[in-house]
Amino acid sequence: MAPHMTLATVKDLVRQDLVAVDAVIRASMKSSVPLVDQVAEHIISGGGKRLRPLIVLLSARACGYRGSSHIDAAAFIEFIHTATLLHDDVVDGSSKRRGRDTANSVYGNQASVLVGDFVYSRAFQMMAAIGSQRVMEIMSEATNVIAEGEVLQLMNAGDPDTTQQRYLDVIHRKTAKLFESGAEVGAVLGGASPSQQRALADYGRHLGIAYQLIDDVLDYRSNPEERGKNLGDDLAEGKPTLPLIHALRHARDDAARELIRNAIENGGLEQLDTIVATIESTGALEYTRRLAQDEADKALMALQALPETPHKQGLAALARFAVERSS
């Protein structure tokens, strides 16, 4: 493998593809309705790591794909991700994302929800244009599972009795499913064998879980300037993520447990320092990191089904990046 590969060097493997994806994203966001254009431009200019499109491109190339449909596939995966963010920010009442004002804080909740619908339906237009029944099957199932994950997260919010399993179910559906389907779509386009398609789906799922678990760690231990989010954002929204669930189960005294329970039930950051100290003292962040590393290791194992290529090495580097990043 190539342990020295950075995210930038991984992107260099498919640099021209990524440029083409950005062009397709801009062209496909165009609308004759001015407000759609304005909100869409706000989202596009926000950037992001483009991790999900990158997975589609690398997976297709790792399976020997030489066509151009993977460009459209990478774009529609990013569109689905974007639509969920637009809706998420409204549900969560978020005002910042990646250090910028969210679309809902600039244009209002109504415009954000409706443009989210536009982006979502445009993704399906692009899927249909590829003309692959299998791609449509993968993506229609994925979007349904993601929607269920959003509802499950809503049910868990404010509930201090959320179990680790319930939480892992949410992140599998809400985050990992899109990683999984992106990798699998790349394999389908690349004409991979059924076993390789399954292996890449497994890779994407484990990578997505690892990525989200590290996000949970960074919510309590990161530089807000680097990350574009504030410490404790999940806690402020009453989201019982794994570090909180673990700390609640292993806190040494009743007062600390009660503090965490109240914070989850009511949201708010009044006691953030004390709660972070409890999280630290129970080893909750290290525990969450270990689980993330286990998932990243499973993602690497799944790649053994693929032939040795630079693009496979790029996929492996993404699994390492997911757990080593600081933002």
N, C-alpha and C positions, 0 to 999 in steps of 0.2 A: 504494500500500500504506500501512500505518500503522506506521511505525517506532517510534512512541512507545508502542505498546501493551505493557503489562507482562503477566505471567502472570495477575495479579489482574484486569486489565481484560478479558483474553480470557475468563476464567471468568465475568465479569459478563454476557457475551453469552448464556450459557446457564445463568445462575444457578439458575433454577427447575428446569431439567432436572437439574442437579447435585444439588440438594436431593432430587429424586425418586429419583435413582440411589442416593444414600446410604440412603434409606428402603427401597428394594428390596433393597439389599445386606444391611441389617440383618434384614429380614423373611425373606429367602431363606437366611440363615445359620442360622436357627432349627432346632433339632433336639430330639427327645425324649430324646436321649442327652446327659446332663449334661456329659461331658468334651468332646464336640464343641462344645457351647455355650461352654464356658470358653475353649477354644483359639481358637474363632472370634472371640469378644469381644476376646481379646488381640490378634489380628491387626487387627481393624477399628479398635480404639482407637489402633493404631500410626499411622494416618493415611497419609501419603504424598501425592505431588503429584496423584494421580488423573489423570495425563497420558493414559493409554490410554483411559479412559472419555471424557475430554474430546475426544479425536480422533474417537471414534465420534459423539458429539453434534454437534460442529461439521461433520463430513462430511455427516451426514444433513441438517442444517439448510442447509448450503451447497448441497445438491441440492434444496432446496425441500420437505423432508419436513414434514408437519404432523401425523402420527400420534403414537403413544406407544411403539411397539415399540423405538425407539432407546434408550429408558430401560433396558429389559431387556437389550438388546444391550450397552450400556455396562457394565452390571452383570456380565454373564457374561464380558466381556473382562477386567474387573478380577478376577473369580474365577479365571480361568485364570492370570493373572499371580500372584495370591496363592498358588495351589497350587504353582506352580513355585518361588516363594520358600520356601515351607515345605520342599519337597524339597531345594532348593539348600542351605539352611542346614544340613540334615542331612548332605548329601554333603560340604560344605565344612567341617563342624565349626564353624560360626560361632556366636559367643555374643552378638554385637551386630548390630542392624540399625536404622538411623535413630536411633541413640543409645539404644535400648532393648534389654533382654534379648530374644533370639530365643525363639520358641515352644519350640524343641527344648531350649534351656537351662533353661526354666521347667518344661515338661511332659514332657521326654524325647523321644528320637528316635522311639520307636515311635508315640507319640501324634501327633507332627508328621507323620509319613509317612501315617498312617491318616486324619487329619483333612484332609491335603492331598488324599487320594483322594476324601474326601467333598465337598470344595469343587469338585474337578474334575468329579465326576459331577453335582453340582448345576448346574454351568454347562451341561452337556449337556441336563439337564432343561429349563432355561430356553431354550436354543436350539431344542429341539424344539417348545416351546410357541409360539414365534413363527410356526411353520408355513411357513417358506420353505426349499425344497429347496436353493436357491443359498446361503443363509446356512449351512446344514448342511455343504454341500460345502466352502465356504471355511474354516470352522472346523475341520472334521475333518482337512483337509489341514494347516492351520496347527499343530494340536496334535501331529500326527505329525512335522512338520518341527522343531518346538521340541524334541521328545524326542530326535530325532537330534542336534540341536545340543548338548544336554546331554551326550550320549555322546561326541561329538567333542571337547568341552571336556575331558572326563575323559581322553581319549586324549592331548590336548595337554599336560595338566598334568604338570609335571616334565620336559618335553621341550624342551631349549634349541635344538633344531634345527627347532622349529615355524617355518614360513614365514609371511610376511605374508598370502599367499593363504589358507593354512589357517586363520589367525586370523580373517580377514575372513569366511570361510565360516561359522565358528562364530558370530560376532556377527550375521550375516544371519539364521541359523536361530534362534539362542537369544533374541535381543532384537528385531531388526527385523521378524521375521515377524509378531509380535503387533501391532505398530504398523500393518504393512501390511494385515493381515486386518481390524483394527478400522476403518481408513479405508474399506476396500472394502465391508465390511458396511454402513457408514453410507450409502455410495453406492447399494448395492442397495436398501436400505430406502427411500431417497429417490427411487427410480425413475429414476436417472441412466442415460444412454445407455451402451452397452458401452465406448465410448472414454473416457467420463468415469469409469466404474468402474475401468478400467485405469489412468487417470491418478491417481486417488486411491490406488490400491494402490501405484503408483510413489512417490507422495508419502510414504506411510507407511513404505515400505521405506527410502527415502533418509533420512527424518527419524530413523528408529530407528537406522540405522548412525551418523549424526552424533551422536546422543544417547549411544550407547555409547562412541564414540571419545573424547568429552569426559569421560565417566566415567573412562576410562583415564588421561587427563591429570590429572584431579582426584585420582586415587589417589596421585599424586606431588607435587601442588601444590594443596592446599586446606586450609581450616580444619576440623579434625575436629569442633569444636563445631557449626559450621554444617551439616556434612555428615552427622554421625552415624556416621561410619566413621573408622578410623584411617588415617594415611598408610601406604602400603605393604601394605595388606591383601591385594592380589592377589599381591604378591611373597611374602608370608608363606605363601600357599597354593600357591606354585610355579606360578602362572598366567603364562605368557608373553604378556602383552598387547603391543600395538603399540609403546609407548615402549621396552619392554625389547628387543623383536625388533630395532627400529631401532638402539638403542644397542649391541647385541651385534654388529651388522653393521658399525657405523661407529666403534666404540671405537678409540682411537689405539694402545693397547698391549695386549700379550698378557695382562698381569696383570689389567687391567680386564675384558677379555673372559672370562677364567677365573673372575673373581669373580662375574660375572653368570651364567655357565653353572652354577656351583656353587649359586648362590642359587635358580635355577629348578629345578635337579635336587633340591635338598634342602629348599627352602622356608626360612623363617626370616628374621629381620631384623637379624642381628648386624652386617652391613656396610651397613645401609640408607643411611647418610650418604654413604659412598663411591660406592654404586651410583647414588644420586640425583645426585651430582656428575657421574658419567659420563653419565647420561641428559641432564643439562643441557648438558654440554660437546659432546655429539654433535648437539644441536638436535632431539632425539627428540620433545620435547613440542610444539615448533613444527611439526614435520613432521606429527604426529598431528592437531594443530589444523587444519592446512591441508587434510588429507584430510577432516576433519569439515566444514569450511567448504564444500568441493567438494560433499559430500553434501547439505548444507543448501541450496546453490544449485540442485542438481538437484531437490530437493523443491519449491522455489519455482517452478522452470520447469514442473513437472508441474501446478501449480495454474492455469496459463494456460488449461487446458481448461474451467475453471469460469466461470460468469458472475460479475461483480463484485458481491459482497455483503459485509456486515460479517462474516459467518461465514467467508467465504473469507479475509478480512483476518486473522481470528483464527487460521486455519490457518497463514497466512504468518508471523504473529508467533510461533507455536510453533516454526517452523523457525529463526527468529532466536534465540529463547530457548534452544533446544537447544545452540547453540554459544557463547552469551554468558554462561551461568549460572556461578555459582561454588560451587554445591552440588548 
